[in-house]
């Protein structure tokens, strides 16, 4: 590993797996979620996590 560290690059899908687990949990617990509602929640979460400035701009109480 020390000789070739580039061969041991770790990539994870854990963040998206946690988010999908949350969506799945809400479906399974009888939340009456539609596919559209689950998609909207996943998009909201991704926007909040990866583009916080855009999220604040879209969901702020002040115009503009």
Secondary structure, DSSP 8 states (H G I E B T S, - for coil): --S-GGGG-----HHHHHHHHHHHHHHHTT----HHHHHHHHHHHHHHHH-HHHHHHHH-SS--
